[in-house]
Amino acid sequence: MSHSAHLFQAQVPKVADVRAVAVGERVFSALITAPPGVVDWWAEHQRLTCEPVACPDGMREALVRFLADVGLGFGAFDFAVTADGAWWFLECNPNGQWAWLEDAAGLPITTAIAAMLENGAIPRD
């Protein structure tokens, strides 16, 4: 169609993905590995392996700053990871799913969200 909106993104030659869940100033990251040849890991969510992974230097601070700059208390950030270990930013979902990741990678995301809500540290207008 010549009169419709389009969004194109270069395909990153990835070997895995990362979902980094930022809750206030805390960041929980998991390396997500899908079966070979899978481009969108969510399409094969039943066959993923997940493990906790540390954010690269400066990444945690960048994610926390992103949330602060856009006025969010939570964000689920997705990255493609290349063979050399580089993280390529794909998106920030302000309502991204996280409970499955908590179970799969053993990350205490629920506790962090509850603490943020209990302490009233939610950005206000």
C-alpha positions in Angstrom: 0.0 0.0 0.0 1.4 3.3 -0.9 -0.5 5.3 1.7 0.1 3.4 5.0 2.5 3.8 7.8 5.5 1.5 7.9 8.2 0.8 10.5 11.3 -1.0 9.3 14.2 -2.2 11.3 17.5 -3.8 10.2 17.7 -7.5 11.2 20.5 -7.8 13.7 22.6 -11.0 13.4 21.8 -12.1 16.9 22.7 -15.2 18.8 20.3 -14.5 21.7 18.1 -11.9 23.2 17.9 -10.1 26.5 14.9 -8.8 28.4 15.9 -6.2 31.0 13.1 -5.3 33.3 13.7 -2.0 35.1 11.7 -1.3 38.2 12.6 2.2 39.5 16.3 2.1 39.9 16.6 -1.7 39.9 17.3 -3.7 36.7 16.8 -7.4 36.3 18.2 -9.0 33.1 17.8 -12.4 31.5 19.5 -13.9 28.5 16.9 -15.6 26.4 18.0 -18.3 24.0 15.5 -19.6 21.4 15.8 -22.6 19.1 18.2 -22.0 16.1 16.6 -19.9 13.3 14.0 -18.3 15.4 13.9 -14.5 14.8 11.1 -13.6 17.3 11.7 -15.5 20.5 8.1 -15.0 21.7 6.9 -17.2 18.8 8.7 -20.1 20.5 8.1 -19.1 24.1 7.5 -22.7 25.2 11.0 -23.7 24.0 13.2 -20.9 25.4 16.0 -21.1 27.9 16.5 -18.2 30.3 19.2 -17.3 32.7 20.1 -14.2 34.7 22.7 -12.0 33.0 24.5 -8.9 34.2 23.9 -5.6 32.3 27.0 -4.3 30.5 28.8 -1.3 32.0 26.6 1.8 31.8 23.5 -0.1 30.6 21.8 -0.2 33.9 22.3 3.6 34.4 21.0 4.2 30.8 17.9 2.2 31.4 17.1 3.9 34.7 17.7 7.3 33.1 15.4 6.4 30.2 12.6 5.6 32.7 13.2 8.9 34.5 13.3 10.9 31.3 9.9 9.5 30.1 8.3 9.5 33.5 7.9 5.7 34.0 8.5 3.5 37.0 8.7 0.3 35.0 9.9 -0.8 31.6 10.6 -4.1 29.9 13.5 -3.5 27.5 14.3 -5.9 24.7 17.7 -6.3 23.1 19.2 -8.5 20.4 22.6 -9.9 21.4 25.3 -10.4 18.7 28.1 -13.0 18.8 30.5 -10.4 20.1 28.2 -9.7 23.1 26.9 -6.4 21.9 23.3 -5.5 23.0 21.2 -3.9 20.3 18.2 -2.0 21.6 14.8 -3.0 20.1 12.2 -1.5 22.4 10.9 -0.5 25.8 7.5 -1.8 26.6 6.0 0.2 29.6 3.6 -2.7 30.2 5.8 -5.7 29.2 5.2 -9.1 30.5 7.6 -10.1 33.3 6.1 -12.8 35.5 7.1 -15.7 33.2 10.7 -14.3 33.2 10.8 -14.1 37.0 10.0 -17.8 37.1 12.2 -18.9 34.2 15.4 -16.9 35.3 14.8 -16.7 39.1 14.6 -12.9 39.2 12.8 -11.1 42.1 10.8 -8.8 39.9 7.5 -9.1 41.9 9.3 -8.1 45.1 10.8 -5.0 43.4 7.4 -3.9 42.0 5.7 -4.5 45.4 8.4 -2.5 47.2 8.1 0.4 44.7 4.3 0.5 45.1 4.5 0.2 48.9 7.0 3.0 49.1 5.1 5.3 46.8 8.0 5.7 44.4 5.8 5.8 41.4 6.3 8.9 39.1 3.5 11.3 39.5 2.2 14.0 37.1 
